[in-house]
Amino acid sequence: MRSDIRGSSSPWLPFAFLVCFGAAFLLRPAPVWALTFYLGVLPATLYRLWRGPPLDWRDGNMVLTALLILWLVLTLLLGDNPGGGRVPKFLWGAICTSIFFIGLVTMLRDSPQSARRIGTVFIWFGGINAAFSVVFFFFQPSSRLVGWAETRHSILGALIIGACCLFAFDRALHERSHRYAHGAMTVLFLLFIVLTGSRGPLFSIAAAMAVLLLDVSRRVILLVLAAAIGIAAAIVFEPHLWAAIAQPMIERASYRPEIWSFTLDRVAERPWLGHGMAAYLGMTADFTFPHNLYLSSLFYSGIVGLCLLLALIVSVTTGLVRSLDRPGRRLILALWVLVLCGGLTDLGQVTEGPGTLWLTLWLPLGMATAALAADRVRRDSVGKAQGSAVSEAPERLHA
């Protein structure tokens, strides 16, 4: 009976993912949102894998991702063990991240249209989150906006809303239907990011939006630049806006140089294997991780782990750049640029379980892996068809 159902896709996996993504913007605290993964995505993914067909593990990005996760798990055995259940916690986090990634790639392989549905969920559920957070900020003003649910951290929340912004901005640039609504959502998301006072995400969203602008007409680029210059001028020359937005960004200490210097000193203690994902940075009670994706990889997983991460980044980036002419690839590249730039000033363990990195790092990685794998399958099919045509030609001529 099992063989009778293998190979057919399940509608439950896309539905489970959409519920999980939408709930990330609404449900708090984090363990409540995580239930949508444990009760929805996890069983739906396992059921889908049981039905088959399996993923193509010959794919280069799948191999690199698997090696990276396996190495991170291995660091739990080789690295520091500070106690308190951190090793089992991060082991379970790595297992959940693996299932999330495999389920995401499988879903996008089965139904490529799910990528657009994910974007719709990010735009509208992220819009609800951003609108609520902005209104709450103005009624109870503080120095920095703090979001709701998974956007509750100023920096990480700004990166998540940055992904929402890219989905909306891409549709505003390329689609006539609902263009003004998507434009309004883009402005709302940018306002959220600015009010968080997070400098890293602000730079990251600017770089990512530039990727999308490279694919539009010069007139649109000039309009966007004029709007950006106008907003910047208003902030600079309006004293109230300057005092509320720009001045705190400029004057607030980041402590990044001190954190990174301390991290490099710790890296020197175990440069090749790292201290393990369960380790504490040990700087102060407030700074428990390196606040940099690449230094975090070096600290937790050593030179070996950093090389695996960089190899994956190069592979994905190269594949996306080479396929920019295909629909949707520039958006995936923009999402990828957002997290790579955002990782310069934040992010820690990449397999820590249900959390913000699933929405910022693993989502574009899964989308890129599925899209590039589909390209390879398409090229193989074309090559086989051409080879078959060439082999049949002499037979037709002989006949």
N, C-alpha and C positions, 0 to 999 in steps of 0.2 A: 504493500500500500504506500509505503514511503516513496518508492520510486515513481509512483503515479503523480505525485505532487511536486517533485523536484523540477526546478527550472521555471516555475511560474512566480511572478512577483507578487508581493503582498502589499495591500493598500495601508496596512497598519503602520508600517515603518515611516512613511512620509508623514502620516497624521501625527504619530508620536513625536517626531522631530519638530513639527510645527507647533505643537502644544508646548514642548519643552522650551523652544526659543521664545514663544510669546510669553510664557510664564516667567521667564527670566526678567522681564520688565515690570512684572506686576506683583509677584509673590516674594514675601520676606518673612522671616530671615532666610538665609541661604539654605539651611537644611530642608526647609519646606519646598523651595524651588527644586532642590536635588531629588525630591520624591518623584517629580515628573520624569526624571531620567531613570530612577530605579524601578518605577512601576510602569513606565511606558517605553522609553527608548531601549533600555537594556533587554527586557524580554522580547520586544519586537525584533531587535537585531539578532539575538540568538535564534529566534524562530526563523527569521529570514535566512540565516546562514545554514540552518538545518535543512531548509527546503532546497538550497543551492540555486544556481551553480556557484562555486566558491570564487573568491576574488583571484585575480591574476597576480600571483606573488612574484612573477618575473618582472613586473613593472619596477623601474629604477627608483621612483619616488617612494613606492611602497616598501621596497627593500631598505632604503635609507631610513625611513621612518621606523620600521621594525627594529633595525639595528640600534637606532638612537634610544628607543624605549627600552630595549633589552639591556643596553649598557647602563641606562639610568637605574634600572632595577638592580643590576649587579652592583652599582655603587652603594646600595643599601647594605650589602653584605660586606663590602670592602671598606666602607667609610666609617665616620663617627656614628656612635649610637648614644645620643644624649639621654635616652630613656623617655618615660612618659608616653610610650606607645607611638612614637613618631615613625618608627620603621614600618610597623603594620599599616599605619595611616597612609604613608606615601606609597607603599606597595599596593594597597587597595586603590589609591588614586591613579597609579600607573595602569592598573587593570581596567578601571573605568574609562580612562582616557583612550586606551586602546580600543575598547568596545565602541566608544563614541566615534572615534575616527573611522573604524571599519564600517560601522553602521552608516555614517554619513557618506562615505565613498560608495558603498553598496547602493544606497538610496539614489544618489545622483547618477549612478550607472544605470540603474533600473528605470528611472524617470528623470531625465535631464531637466524637464520643466519644473522640478522641485526647487531648482536654484532660484527661479523667479519668485516662487511662492515664499521662499525664505526671505527674499528681499522685501516682499510685501509685508510680511510679519514684522520685520525690523523697522520698516517705515512707520507703520500705523501703531504698533504696540510701543515701539520706541518713542513715537510722537506723543502718545498718552503719558508715558513716563517723563519725557522732557517737559511737556506742558505743566504737569503736576509739580514737577521739581522747581521750575522757574517761578510759578505762581507762589508756591510755598516759600521760596527764597525771598521774594519781594514783600511778603506779609511778615516774615520773620527774618529780616536781613542779618546776614553774618558776613564774615570776610570772604568766604568762598562758598559757592553753591555745592550742596551735597545732594546727590540724586536719591532715587528710591530703588529698593530691591538690589539687583546686581550692579546698578550704577551708583551705589551709595558711597563709593570711594571717589574722591575728586579726580584723581589722575586716571585710574582704571575705568571709572564711569565715563570720563570724557573720551577715552579710546573706544568704548562700546558705542556711545552715541556718535562717535566719528564714523563707525561702520554704518550706522543708520543714515548718517548724512551722505555718505558716498552712494548708497542705494538710491536715495531720493534725488541727489544731484545728477546721477547718471540718467535717470528717467526724465528729469526736467530738461536735460540737454538733448536727448535723442527721441523722445516720444511726445507726440502732440496731445494725446489724451491725458487729461489731468495734469497738464504741464504746470499750471499756476499752483495747483495744490501741492505738487512735488516741490516747486520752487519755494512755497511758503514753509513746507516742512524742512527744507534745507536751511532756511534762515533760522527757524526755531532750533534746529540742532546746533548750528553755529553759535547761537546765543547761549545755549546750555554750556558749550565748551568754553566760551569766553568767560562766563560767570563763574566757572570752576576755578579760574585763575591758574590753570595748569599750562605751563609753558611748553612742555614736551608734546602733549597732545595737540596743542595749537599749531606748532611747527609741523607735526606729523600730518594733520588734516590738510594743511596747506600744500605739502608735498604730494599727498595722495590726490587731491583735487586737481593739481597741475597735470597729473597723469591723464585724467579724464579730459582735461581741456585740450590736450594735444590732438584730440581726435575730432575737434569741432572747427567751425569756420572762424576766420580771423575776426569777424564782426562780433561773434559771441564772446571770444576771448577778450576783446576790447571792452565790451559791456561789463563782463565780470571784473576785469581789472579796474575799470572806472568805479564800480560799486565798492570794491575793496579799498581803493584809495580814498573814496569819499567817507567810508566808515572810519578808516584810520585817521583821517584828518579831523573828523568830528570828535573822536576820542582824544586826540592830541590837543586840540584848541578849545574844547569845552572843559572848563575847570572841574565840574562835577563828575563828568565821565572819566577824566584823567585821574581824579582822586579815587574813584570807585573801582576802576578797571586796570588802567595801565600802571599807576604808581605802585599798587601792591605787588603786581607781577615783577616789577623791576627791583623793588626793595626787599622782597621776601628772600631769605636765605634758602638755598637748595640743599646744602650739605653734601652735594654729590661728589665734589673733588675729595673731601675727607673720607667719604664712604668708599670710594673707588681706590684710594691710596691704601686704606686699611685692608680692603679686599685683596689687593695685589700682594700685600705682606702675608696674608693668610694663604694665598695660592702658592707662594714660594715654599710653604711647608709640605704640600703634597701636590706638586705641579702636574703629574701625569694622570693619576687616578682620581684626584679630587677628594673632597671631604665627605662626599655622599649626600644624597638628597635630604636626609634627615638632620643634617648638621645645622647648627646655628652659626651665623657670622661671628657673633661674640663681640660686637663693637659696643653697643649700648642696648638698653631695653627697648629703645625706640627704633633702632636700626638693626633688624635681625637678618636682613638679606641684602645683597649687593646693589639693588635698585638699578640693574642694567642686565638686559637679557643675555648679553654675550659674556660679561664678567660673571654673571650667575652660573652660566654653563661651565665656565672655567673653574669657578670655586667648587661647585657641587660635583661636577663630573670630570674635571681635569682637562688636559690637552686632548685626550682621546674623545671626550664628549663634545668639546668645542669643535673639533675637526668634523665630527659627524653632523653637528648642527649646521656648520658652515657649508658642508658638502650638500646637505639637503636644501639649504637656502639658494646656493648657486644653481643646483639642478632645477628647482622650481622656477626661479627667476629667469634662467635661460630659456626654459621651455615656454614660459608665458610671453617673453619678448619675441621669440621666434614665431609665435602664433597670434600676434596681435590683430591680424586681419580677420580672425574668426570671431563670430558674434559672442559678446560677453567676456572676452578675454581681458580687455582693458579694464573692466570693472574689477575682475579678480586680481589683476596686477595692482590696481589702486588699493584694494583691501590689504593686499600683501605688503605694499609699501607703507601703509598706515601702521601696521604692527611692527615692521622692521625698524621704522623710524621711532615709533613709540618705545621700542625696546632699548633705545639708547639711554633713556632716563628712568626706566622702571622695568618691572617684570622679574620674576624669580624662577622657581621650579616650573618647568613646562608641563609636567604630568602630575599636578597636585590634585586632580580630581575635579568634580563639578565646580565651576567657577568662571571668572571673567576671561581666563585664557581660552576657554572653549569658544567664546563668542568673538574673540579677537585674533587669536593665533590659529587654533585648530579648524575654525570654519573656513577661512581662505585657503588653508593648506589642504583640507579635504576637497574643496571646490576645484582647486588647481590640479590635484592628483587625479580626480575623476575626469576632468576636461582633457588633460594631457594624455591620460590612458585611452580615452575615446579617440583621440587623434591617432595614436599609435595603431589601434585596432583598425581604424579607417584606412590608414596607409597600408597596413598589411593586407587588407581586403582588396584594395586597388592593385597592389603588387601581384597578388595571386590571380586576380582577374586578367591583368595584362599578361602575366606569364602563361595563363591558360590560353589566351587568345593567340599568343605567339606560337605555342606548341601545336595548336589546331590549324594554323595557317598552312603549313606544309602539307598536311593531310588533305585539305580542301584543294590545294593546287595540284596534288598528285591525282586526286579523283577527277 
